[in-house]
């Protein structure tokens, strides 16, 4: 997973309203400590349905297109 990847939300109940099944584009890792991260856990994403950005756990997302 990296910035620019198109992903599908594969987990229900993570946001209100639910984003399950919607597509998001990864913008960047959420990195409050500004440390080097080999495998970020949280991502800042742009939802393609709503046009709004959110934070998602990597387990909530499935890469559709790199």
PyMOL commands that place a pseudoatom at each C-alpha (Angstrom):
pseudoatom trace, name=CA, resn=UNK, resi=1, chain=A, elem=C, hetatm=0, pos=[0.000, 0.000, 0.000]
pseudoatom trace, name=CA, resn=UNK, resi=2, chain=A, elem=C, hetatm=0, pos=[1.334, 3.425, -0.924]
pseudoatom trace, name=CA, resn=UNK, resi=3, chain=A, elem=C, hetatm=0, pos=[0.195, 6.941, -1.757]
pseudoatom trace, name=CA, resn=UNK, resi=4, chain=A, elem=C, hetatm=0, pos=[-1.807, 7.017, -4.991]
pseudoatom trace, name=CA, resn=UNK, resi=5, chain=A, elem=C, hetatm=0, pos=[-3.205, 3.480, -4.707]
pseudoatom trace, name=CA, resn=UNK, resi=6, chain=A, elem=C, hetatm=0, pos=[-6.933, 3.016, -5.326]
pseudoatom trace, name=CA, resn=UNK, resi=7, chain=A, elem=C, hetatm=0, pos=[-8.511, 0.935, -2.569]
pseudoatom trace, name=CA, resn=UNK, resi=8, chain=A, elem=C, hetatm=0, pos=[-11.922, -0.442, -1.667]
pseudoatom trace, name=CA, resn=UNK, resi=9, chain=A, elem=C, hetatm=0, pos=[-13.245, -0.197, 1.906]
pseudoatom trace, name=CA, resn=UNK, resi=10, chain=A, elem=C, hetatm=0, pos=[-13.811, -3.815, 2.995]
pseudoatom trace, name=CA, resn=UNK, resi=11, chain=A, elem=C, hetatm=0, pos=[-14.919, -3.330, 6.606]
pseudoatom trace, name=CA, resn=UNK, resi=12, chain=A, elem=C, hetatm=0, pos=[-18.320, -2.170, 7.832]
pseudoatom trace, name=CA, resn=UNK, resi=13, chain=A, elem=C, hetatm=0, pos=[-18.972, 0.138, 10.775]
pseudoatom trace, name=CA, resn=UNK, resi=14, chain=A, elem=C, hetatm=0, pos=[-15.714, 2.095, 10.703]
pseudoatom trace, name=CA, resn=UNK, resi=15, chain=A, elem=C, hetatm=0, pos=[-17.304, 5.459, 9.845]
pseudoatom trace, name=CA, resn=UNK, resi=16, chain=A, elem=C, hetatm=0, pos=[-20.700, 7.166, 9.925]
pseudoatom trace, name=CA, resn=UNK, resi=17, chain=A, elem=C, hetatm=0, pos=[-22.122, 7.104, 7.359]
pseudoatom trace, name=CA, resn=UNK, resi=18, chain=A, elem=C, hetatm=0, pos=[-20.656, 3.713, 6.526]
pseudoatom trace, name=CA, resn=UNK, resi=19, chain=A, elem=C, hetatm=0, pos=[-18.136, 3.700, 3.672]
pseudoatom trace, name=CA, resn=UNK, resi=20, chain=A, elem=C, hetatm=0, pos=[-18.204, -0.070, 3.092]
pseudoatom trace, name=CA, resn=UNK, resi=21, chain=A, elem=C, hetatm=0, pos=[-17.780, -0.894, -0.603]
pseudoatom trace, name=CA, resn=UNK, resi=22, chain=A, elem=C, hetatm=0, pos=[-16.721, 2.632, -1.570]
pseudoatom trace, name=CA, resn=UNK, resi=23, chain=A, elem=C, hetatm=0, pos=[-13.443, 3.434, -3.279]
pseudoatom trace, name=CA, resn=UNK, resi=24, chain=A, elem=C, hetatm=0, pos=[-10.750, 5.645, -1.777]
pseudoatom trace, name=CA, resn=UNK, resi=25, chain=A, elem=C, hetatm=0, pos=[-7.392, 6.952, -2.974]
pseudoatom trace, name=CA, resn=UNK, resi=26, chain=A, elem=C, hetatm=0, pos=[-4.533, 6.819, -0.487]
pseudoatom trace, name=CA, resn=UNK, resi=27, chain=A, elem=C, hetatm=0, pos=[-3.077, 10.285, 0.102]
pseudoatom trace, name=CA, resn=UNK, resi=28, chain=A, elem=C, hetatm=0, pos=[-0.398, 9.667, 2.742]
pseudoatom trace, name=CA, resn=UNK, resi=29, chain=A, elem=C, hetatm=0, pos=[0.333, 7.745, 5.938]
pseudoatom trace, name=CA, resn=UNK, resi=30, chain=A, elem=C, hetatm=0, pos=[-0.857, 9.207, 9.218]
pseudoatom trace, name=CA, resn=UNK, resi=31, chain=A, elem=C, hetatm=0, pos=[2.433, 9.838, 10.992]
pseudoatom trace, name=CA, resn=UNK, resi=32, chain=A, elem=C, hetatm=0, pos=[2.132, 12.120, 14.029]
pseudoatom trace, name=CA, resn=UNK, resi=33, chain=A, elem=C, hetatm=0, pos=[5.687, 11.401, 15.239]
pseudoatom trace, name=CA, resn=UNK, resi=34, chain=A, elem=C, hetatm=0, pos=[7.282, 12.127, 11.842]
pseudoatom trace, name=CA, resn=UNK, resi=35, chain=A, elem=C, hetatm=0, pos=[9.350, 8.944, 12.173]
pseudoatom trace, name=CA, resn=UNK, resi=36, chain=A, elem=C, hetatm=0, pos=[10.303, 6.640, 9.300]
pseudoatom trace, name=CA, resn=UNK, resi=37, chain=A, elem=C, hetatm=0, pos=[7.546, 4.051, 8.862]
pseudoatom trace, name=CA, resn=UNK, resi=38, chain=A, elem=C, hetatm=0, pos=[8.108, 0.821, 6.917]
pseudoatom trace, name=CA, resn=UNK, resi=39, chain=A, elem=C, hetatm=0, pos=[4.501, -0.352, 7.148]
pseudoatom trace, name=CA, resn=UNK, resi=40, chain=A, elem=C, hetatm=0, pos=[2.072, 2.442, 8.145]
pseudoatom trace, name=CA, resn=UNK, resi=41, chain=A, elem=C, hetatm=0, pos=[-1.015, 1.299, 10.056]
pseudoatom trace, name=CA, resn=UNK, resi=42, chain=A, elem=C, hetatm=0, pos=[-3.231, 4.351, 9.408]
pseudoatom trace, name=CA, resn=UNK, resi=43, chain=A, elem=C, hetatm=0, pos=[-3.731, 6.145, 6.104]
pseudoatom trace, name=CA, resn=UNK, resi=44, chain=A, elem=C, hetatm=0, pos=[-5.225, 9.482, 5.123]
pseudoatom trace, name=CA, resn=UNK, resi=45, chain=A, elem=C, hetatm=0, pos=[-7.516, 8.792, 2.158]
pseudoatom trace, name=CA, resn=UNK, resi=46, chain=A, elem=C, hetatm=0, pos=[-9.849, 10.632, -0.205]
pseudoatom trace, name=CA, resn=UNK, resi=47, chain=A, elem=C, hetatm=0, pos=[-13.246, 8.992, -0.644]
pseudoatom trace, name=CA, resn=UNK, resi=48, chain=A, elem=C, hetatm=0, pos=[-14.200, 8.977, -4.339]
pseudoatom trace, name=CA, resn=UNK, resi=49, chain=A, elem=C, hetatm=0, pos=[-17.954, 8.857, -3.603]
pseudoatom trace, name=CA, resn=UNK, resi=50, chain=A, elem=C, hetatm=0, pos=[-18.198, 11.690, -1.086]
pseudoatom trace, name=CA, resn=UNK, resi=51, chain=A, elem=C, hetatm=0, pos=[-15.117, 13.735, -2.042]
pseudoatom trace, name=CA, resn=UNK, resi=52, chain=A, elem=C, hetatm=0, pos=[-14.104, 13.944, 1.630]
pseudoatom trace, name=CA, resn=UNK, resi=53, chain=A, elem=C, hetatm=0, pos=[-10.906, 12.770, 3.310]
pseudoatom trace, name=CA, resn=UNK, resi=54, chain=A, elem=C, hetatm=0, pos=[-10.799, 10.317, 6.202]
pseudoatom trace, name=CA, resn=UNK, resi=55, chain=A, elem=C, hetatm=0, pos=[-8.353, 8.171, 8.146]
pseudoatom trace, name=CA, resn=UNK, resi=56, chain=A, elem=C, hetatm=0, pos=[-8.541, 4.411, 7.633]
pseudoatom trace, name=CA, resn=UNK, resi=57, chain=A, elem=C, hetatm=0, pos=[-6.728, 1.484, 9.212]
pseudoatom trace, name=CA, resn=UNK, resi=58, chain=A, elem=C, hetatm=0, pos=[-4.829, -0.608, 6.652]
pseudoatom trace, name=CA, resn=UNK, resi=59, chain=A, elem=C, hetatm=0, pos=[-6.999, -3.606, 7.605]
pseudoatom trace, name=CA, resn=UNK, resi=60, chain=A, elem=C, hetatm=0, pos=[-10.095, -1.697, 6.433]
pseudoatom trace, name=CA, resn=UNK, resi=61, chain=A, elem=C, hetatm=0, pos=[-8.754, -1.375, 2.884]
pseudoatom trace, name=CA, resn=UNK, resi=62, chain=A, elem=C, hetatm=0, pos=[-8.056, -3.648, -0.079]
pseudoatom trace, name=CA, resn=UNK, resi=63, chain=A, elem=C, hetatm=0, pos=[-5.873, -2.399, -2.940]
pseudoatom trace, name=CA, resn=UNK, resi=64, chain=A, elem=C, hetatm=0, pos=[-7.784, -2.418, -6.249]
pseudoatom trace, name=CA, resn=UNK, resi=65, chain=A, elem=C, hetatm=0, pos=[-5.232, -0.689, -8.469]
pseudoatom trace, name=CA, resn=UNK, resi=66, chain=A, elem=C, hetatm=0, pos=[-1.606, 0.313, -7.843]
for i in range(1, 66): cmd.bond("trace and resi %d" % i, "trace and resi %d" % (i + 1))
show_as sticks, trace
zoom trace
